[in-house]
């Protein structure tokens, strides 16, 4: 502290010589530091010396106070970190769910637009075309039939296009047969 006061006095003298407006502030800080040095000297002169037991007891109290403060600070930081981590995970989860929903919705809308265009083109020949397609769709499970297109049922023509042999029902399915009678 004595060295700091000497440095402040030298800075104040330099500031006065250069007519710096901070010269009074530096001088005030220097005198305040001088008063603190004098106070510290008086306190040390009047202080009773500590024996080893008192010094060890004071160190134990200091360590205990630091440990208590550390545990309190660590607990608060841990709770804060857990809260922020949970909040961050919730935001990420909501973002992923929202993004997935929007992506699926736009994909489905694009597929519906594409299918609508194909259906519109198929029905452009008039009511006879519309009736033929309507009957074919009603009589056949197209998704189920296309699911059977694998292995030997598939072949490739000379242009590289793939084809599949599946039955296309031209008439409605017959009603299920009635049971023959009681079974014993």
Helices and strands as residue ranges (DSSP letters): H 2-17, H 23-46, H 52-122, G 123-125, H 127-139, H 142-147, G 151-153, E 154-156, E 162-164
